[in-house]
Amino acid sequence: MPISDRFRPRRLLALATDSLPARAYLGLVALGVVVLFLAPDSPYAMAPALLTAPLSFLPVVLPFGAGTAGGGAAEVATAVLHGGWLLLCALVNAAAFGALARRPDRAPSARPHSGRTLLAAAVDNWPARVYVAVVAAALGTFLYAVLLSPDPGFAGIWPILAAAPLSFLAAAASAPAEYHSLPWLGTLVFCAGVVLAGLVNAVLIGRLARRIGAAR
């Protein structure tokens, strides 16, 4: 597919709003924000961050965030920046759903929605490749900590954040396996779940990259 050198923000906004899946997703994020304000101490207050993952978790590696101390103007500024970042993450994710919902441009003879064509989006463009590399690095760090380090600590948090939100399901599924007679089973289930979650995200990223870069 030909790719334009110019990135057009209008394409991103159009993809985020011109399909039912994208609009439904934005509505769900808006509902999560309402819950956040009504019940900030509830476990459901994490809904906006989870729904806008994995990009919403990127600031955790930065030395500042929504909870930055300093009082007054500093807290207001960080809250505004955090809110703006969540909005941008929501638009990007909605655009990814919109790109997935659109029928791909291909020759009439090609079979639509084939598995190979869908998975190709995870590796045939640079944004998806970079994301896959990040997930692989996070998973490699986790495996090194678990298999070779005397104290793995919280190494599992990195692949969870990198492949969120579905990676949280992988963590939940691997928890019962840790009590199995085979101690490596939990690690295997967790790694497999993270790989699948990362693949889903990579496909969405790839489809979005194709759509916003496609020449018109």
Backbone torsions as a table, in degrees:
resi	resn	phi	psi	omega
1	MET	NA	131.2	179.7
2	PRO	-67.2	142.1	-176.9
3	ILE	-119.6	132.4	178.5
4	SER	-83.6	146.3	177.9
5	ASP	-76.6	-13.7	-177.7
6	ARG	-99.0	130.5	175.0
7	PHE	-92.0	127.4	-177.9
8	ARG	-111.5	108.7	179.5
9	PRO	-58.1	-27.1	179.4
10	ARG	-60.6	-33.6	178.3
11	ARG	-65.6	-40.6	179.3
12	LEU	-62.9	-45.4	-179.8
13	LEU	-66.0	-39.1	179.5
14	ALA	-64.9	-44.1	178.7
15	LEU	-63.6	-30.7	-177.5
16	ALA	-78.1	-10.5	-173.3
17	THR	-132.4	-9.8	-171.4
18	ASP	-100.4	16.2	177.7
19	SER	-139.0	154.2	-178.6
20	LEU	-63.1	-44.3	178.3
21	PRO	-59.8	-40.9	-179.6
22	ALA	-65.9	-44.0	-179.8
23	ARG	-67.9	-36.9	177.3
24	ALA	-63.9	-39.8	178.2
25	TYR	-63.6	-45.8	178.9
26	LEU	-62.2	-37.1	176.5
27	GLY	-63.7	-38.3	179.0
28	LEU	-67.4	-39.8	176.6
29	VAL	-63.6	-42.7	178.7
30	ALA	-60.7	-39.7	176.9
31	LEU	-63.3	-39.6	177.3
32	GLY	-63.2	-37.2	178.0
33	VAL	-65.7	-40.2	177.1
34	VAL	-60.7	-44.1	178.3
35	VAL	-63.0	-38.1	178.9
36	LEU	-59.5	-42.3	-178.8
37	PHE	-76.3	-34.5	-178.3
38	LEU	-77.7	-34.3	-177.8
39	ALA	-137.4	71.0	-176.0
40	PRO	-63.9	-21.8	-180.0
41	ASP	-94.8	-0.3	-180.0
42	SER	-80.2	151.5	174.4
43	PRO	-59.0	-25.4	-179.6
44	TYR	-73.3	-8.7	177.9
45	ALA	-66.5	-16.2	177.5
46	MET	-80.3	-3.7	-175.5
47	ALA	-55.9	-47.1	-179.7
48	PRO	-59.7	-40.7	180.0
49	ALA	-67.7	-40.9	179.8
50	LEU	-67.6	-41.1	-177.5
51	LEU	-69.9	-25.4	-179.4
52	THR	-101.6	11.3	176.6
53	ALA	-70.2	158.4	2.6
54	PRO	-86.1	-12.8	-176.6
55	LEU	-61.6	-32.2	-176.9
56	SER	-64.9	-21.2	-179.6
57	PHE	-90.2	-2.8	-179.7
58	LEU	-59.4	-40.0	-179.3
59	PRO	-63.3	-10.3	-179.2
60	VAL	-66.0	-20.1	178.5
61	VAL	-88.4	-2.5	-179.9
62	LEU	-96.1	154.0	-177.5
63	PRO	-79.7	14.2	178.1
64	PHE	-146.5	164.4	-178.5
65	GLY	-176.9	-165.9	-175.6
66	ALA	-65.2	-25.5	-178.9
67	GLY	-97.5	17.6	-178.3
68	THR	-62.0	131.4	179.3
69	ALA	-80.7	167.0	179.3
70	GLY	141.9	-22.2	175.1
71	GLY	72.8	159.4	173.1
72	GLY	56.4	-123.4	-174.7
73	ALA	-62.2	-35.2	-178.7
74	ALA	-63.4	-44.4	-179.9
75	GLU	-67.5	-39.4	178.4
76	VAL	-63.6	-43.9	-178.8
77	ALA	-63.2	-43.6	-179.7
78	THR	-67.8	-35.5	177.7
79	ALA	-65.7	-41.4	178.4
80	VAL	-65.1	-44.1	178.4
81	LEU	-62.5	-41.2	179.5
82	HIS	-64.8	-43.0	178.0
83	GLY	-63.5	-41.4	176.7
84	GLY	-64.1	-38.1	178.6
85	TRP	-65.8	-43.1	177.7
86	LEU	-62.2	-38.5	177.8
87	LEU	-63.5	-43.3	178.2
88	LEU	-63.8	-41.9	178.4
89	CYS	-62.2	-39.7	179.5
90	ALA	-65.0	-40.8	179.0
91	LEU	-65.7	-40.9	179.0
92	VAL	-63.8	-45.6	179.3
93	ASN	-65.3	-39.9	178.1
94	ALA	-63.7	-40.1	177.5
95	ALA	-63.6	-35.3	177.3
96	ALA	-65.1	-41.8	175.5
97	PHE	-64.3	-39.6	177.5
98	GLY	-63.9	-39.1	177.9
99	ALA	-66.7	-36.4	178.6
100	LEU	-69.8	-33.6	-178.5
101	ALA	-73.8	-27.5	-179.5
102	ARG	-73.6	145.3	176.9
103	ARG	-73.4	129.8	-179.0
104	PRO	-66.4	151.2	176.5
105	ASP	-81.2	118.1	-179.8
106	ARG	-155.3	169.5	179.9
107	ALA	-65.8	148.5	-179.1
108	PRO	-59.3	-27.8	-177.9
109	SER	-75.8	-16.4	-177.7
110	ALA	-75.0	146.9	179.4
111	ARG	-81.7	122.0	-177.9
112	PRO	-71.4	150.0	171.9
113	HIS	60.1	26.9	175.6
114	SER	-70.2	151.1	-177.9
115	GLY	-61.2	-40.4	-179.5
116	ARG	-63.5	-42.9	179.8
117	THR	-64.3	-40.4	-179.6
118	LEU	-65.8	-45.2	-177.9
119	LEU	-72.7	-22.3	179.4
120	ALA	-60.8	-27.9	-179.5
121	ALA	-64.0	-17.7	-178.7
122	ALA	-80.8	-11.2	-174.0
123	VAL	-136.4	-7.0	-173.1
124	ASP	-100.4	17.2	176.2
125	ASN	-148.4	155.6	-172.3
126	TRP	-68.7	-41.3	178.0
127	PRO	-56.2	-44.1	179.5
128	ALA	-67.7	-39.3	179.3
129	ARG	-63.2	-42.7	178.5
130	VAL	-62.3	-41.7	179.1
131	TYR	-63.8	-44.3	178.3
132	VAL	-59.4	-38.9	178.8
133	ALA	-64.6	-38.1	178.5
134	VAL	-65.0	-45.0	178.5
135	VAL	-63.3	-41.7	179.6
136	ALA	-63.1	-41.2	178.9
137	ALA	-65.1	-41.7	179.0
138	ALA	-64.9	-41.4	179.8
139	LEU	-69.6	-36.8	176.8
140	GLY	-64.7	-38.9	176.6
141	THR	-62.9	-40.9	178.3
142	PHE	-63.4	-46.2	-179.0
143	LEU	-64.8	-38.4	176.9
144	TYR	-62.0	-44.7	-178.7
145	ALA	-65.2	-39.0	-176.9
146	VAL	-76.2	-41.5	-173.1
147	LEU	-91.1	-28.8	-172.1
148	LEU	-120.3	-24.0	-177.6
149	SER	-87.2	140.8	178.6
150	PRO	-69.5	-22.0	-179.5
151	ASP	-136.2	93.0	-177.6
152	PRO	-66.6	-23.6	178.2
153	GLY	58.9	-130.4	-178.5
154	PHE	-108.2	39.4	-177.6
155	ALA	-62.2	-24.9	-179.1
156	GLY	-67.4	-15.7	-177.9
157	ILE	-67.1	-30.9	-175.6
158	TRP	-68.8	-49.6	175.2
159	PRO	-65.0	-29.9	177.8
160	ILE	-64.4	-46.7	-180.0
161	LEU	-68.1	-38.7	-177.1
162	ALA	-66.8	-35.6	-176.3
163	ALA	-107.3	16.3	179.5
164	ALA	-64.3	155.0	6.8
165	PRO	-91.6	-17.0	-175.3
166	LEU	-66.9	-20.6	179.6
167	SER	-64.4	-23.9	176.4
168	PHE	-65.1	-32.8	174.7
169	LEU	-67.4	-36.5	177.2
170	ALA	-63.0	-41.0	178.2
171	ALA	-64.8	-40.4	179.5
172	ALA	-66.9	-37.8	-179.5
173	ALA	-70.7	-29.9	-177.5
174	SER	-81.4	-18.5	-177.4
175	ALA	-59.9	-48.3	178.3
176	PRO	-63.5	-30.6	-177.9
177	ALA	-68.5	-21.3	180.0
178	GLU	-66.3	-22.2	-179.0
179	TYR	-95.1	6.6	177.6
180	HIS	-75.4	161.7	180.0
181	SER	-65.9	-19.4	176.6
182	LEU	-97.3	107.3	-172.8
183	PRO	-66.8	-21.9	-177.6
184	TRP	-85.0	-6.5	-175.2
185	LEU	-65.2	-40.0	179.8
186	GLY	-62.2	-41.0	178.2
187	THR	-64.3	-40.7	180.0
188	LEU	-64.1	-45.7	179.9
189	VAL	-63.5	-42.0	-179.9
190	PHE	-63.4	-46.7	-179.1
191	CYS	-63.5	-42.2	178.9
192	ALA	-63.2	-41.8	178.7
193	GLY	-65.0	-40.4	178.4
194	VAL	-65.2	-40.7	178.7
195	VAL	-61.1	-45.2	179.5
196	LEU	-65.2	-42.6	179.2
197	ALA	-63.8	-42.3	177.8
198	GLY	-64.9	-35.7	179.2
199	LEU	-65.7	-41.1	177.2
200	VAL	-60.4	-46.4	179.0
201	ASN	-63.4	-40.0	-179.1
202	ALA	-63.9	-38.7	177.4
203	VAL	-63.4	-44.1	178.8
204	LEU	-62.8	-42.9	178.4
205	ILE	-63.2	-43.5	-179.6
206	GLY	-64.0	-43.3	178.1
207	ARG	-63.5	-39.0	178.1
208	LEU	-66.0	-42.6	179.2
209	ALA	-61.7	-37.8	178.0
210	ARG	-63.6	-44.4	-174.3
211	ARG	-70.6	-44.1	-176.3
212	ILE	-78.6	-13.5	178.6
213	GLY	-107.4	-2.3	-177.3
214	ALA	-69.5	134.0	177.7
215	ALA	-71.0	139.8	-179.4
216	ARG	-114.6	NA	NA
